[in-house]
Amino acid sequence: MDVEEFRTRGKEMVDYICKYMKNLPNQRVTPHLEPGYLKELIPSEAPVEPENWNDIMEDVDKKIMPGITHWQHPRFHAYFPSGNSYPSILADMLSNAIGCIGFSWAASPACTELETIVMDWFGKAIGLPHDFITSNKGSTGGGVIQTSASECVLISMLAARNQAIQYLKKNLIDPNEIEDSAFLPKLVGYCSKEAHSCVEKAAKILLVKVRILEPDEKGSLDKQTLEDAICKDKENGLFPFFVSTILGSTSSCSFDNLQVIGPICKAEPCIWLHVDAAYAGNAFICPELKPYLKGIEYADSFNTNPNKWLLVNFDCSCLWVRCRVKLTSALVVDPLYLQHANSNESIDYRHWGIPLSRRFRSLKLWFVIRKYGLVGLQKYIRNHITLAKHFETLVSKDNRFEVLNDVRLGLVCFRLVANDQVNQELLANINASGKLHMIPSMVKNKYIIRFCINAEDAKQEDVEDAWRIITEHASEILEPTNNKKKEFTKPPLTRQMSKRFAFTRSVSKELYKRCRSRSNLLDGATPILVADSDEEDVEVQQGNNCEAVDFLASSLDDNVFLDEYKKDFRFHPQSPTEIKCNGM
């Protein structure tokens, strides 16, 4: 492709993107496909000869687009927002065209310096402490753009681990006689169950322990629980080194109280306090939301994701640290071929993260902040909060439903006032329709449905359309039940039949037998069905098959969502072969 063809095809691609975005409301939110659909449509070998561009784009339409989950759809309410905007797309196009690898100042001066500037812009707008802003006089810290919040947590824990090991070495007569790895069994970190799973994953990668503590009734890390855990670990010869807190949890958008947790960390000789605000942190650019940031002065590091709630395309996760030397000392490797004459006068971001290679990500953050301005970004966030409060009002007016979280930002956690199985069925039916997409979680030990405002230009009518779809499906399943216990014959459970359940993992008997333990399959939130057969069509001799499958899960002994529903039904096996679940 030469420059002239690129000019033509580039304009066509912009038109294609505009058409895609404009027509999104007319599409199903999620595809109606089975796993492996694409391998049947695309050759198993790469083409030897070049292919025509029109043929490539035709395959995009016919083969790729049918398999897309439309995250920018106005009725996509799962997860948190996936940042997207036209200025960000244009910035990514330019970044890709420049194609620099900004690992050091010398590798591309503008790439490095713009990142420092926009991180200071953003940090000041949020209201971060003095030391977090590179340009502040006497500042010891600064900001860096990472790929994701998971990487921010990992980097912070890595810096904390290095700090703790160096502290412990100071008490040794000859610290050089002991390898750093010898201290790893002593180190222990802490977070609550509301914290993102990336904290546990980071601990696994870094070979340290992490205590996952019970939160209080509001989903916050409990002061007494943390103090007791730290005290007990110290009595057992362990060394507390890291506490990860949350401002806006994934499950329910709960907030930890930094003003309470901070002093506990500072009372210890070497605890690093990290604040994960991947979603909610963006909202702190609004003055009225800054009170949620109280206690940030105790933090050693803070992260938030503009690629979630600030209209910046993935990937762009911002991490600030109070002391950059503590971060870089854990990561510095300085071979001769990466050194340059200005090393002492500039930041080299290769020392601030795991990968050496870095894209020009600051360009899209710069474009978005300039094009929208802080006023425009505040308006966008406030609209999402207003719409979430409107959805909360709709839910609260219907006595069949209840809201399970404090609706502070753009997330509403709700459920039918019924057992978990009924709520699971409700979500299954809604998502299967393709008209709306949401996901579940557990809040206050109850199965809930998360409804998050995601679309950039979301409107009140989108929320009301979503509520109409939800209530229609709710009405379909809330039929009067006969007091007499119903009897069903268990049909053989196939993997095809089990797909009727929302967020139920179906595995074959062969796969289950290969697993060493239930923990390899069970994640604590997703029920597992072990199918008798992998056949797609199985004749059921008695009863209505779909109805039987709906109630089948209530006989599964290890399904935490369905325990409440078990007492209303009893089942008779069709054959001596019992249907097994989770190894029971």
Buried (B, 14 or more C-beta within 10 A) or exposed (E): EEEEEEEEBBEEEBEBEEEBBEEBBEBBBBBEEEEEEEEEEEEEEEEEEEEEEEEEBEBEEEBEEBEEEBBBBBBBBBBBBBBBBBBBBBBBBEBEEBEBBBBBBBBBBBBBBBBBBBBBBBBBBBBBBEBBBBEBEEBBBBBBBBBBBBBBBBBBBBBBBBBBBBBBBEEEEEEEEEEEEEBBEBBBBBBBBBBBEBBBBBBEEBEBBBBBBEBBEBBBBBBEBBEEBBEEBEEEEBBBBBBBBBBBBBBBBBBBBBEBBBEBBEEBEBBBBBBBBBBBBBBBBBEEBBEBBEBBBBBBBBBBBBBBBBBBBBBBBBBBBBBBEBBBBBBEEEEEEBEEEEBEEBBBBBBBBEEBEBBBBBBBBBBBBEBBEEEEBBEBBBBBBBBBBBBBBBBEEBEEBBBBBBBBBBBBBBBBEBBBBBBBBBBBBBBBBBBBBBBBBBBEEBBBBBBBBBBBEBEEEBBBBBBEBBBEBBEEBBEEEEEEEBEBBBBBBBBBBBBBBBBBBBBBEEBBEEEEEBEEBBEEEBBBBBBBBEEEEBEBEEBEBEEBBBBBBBBBEBBBBBBBBBEBBEBEEBEEEEBBBBBE
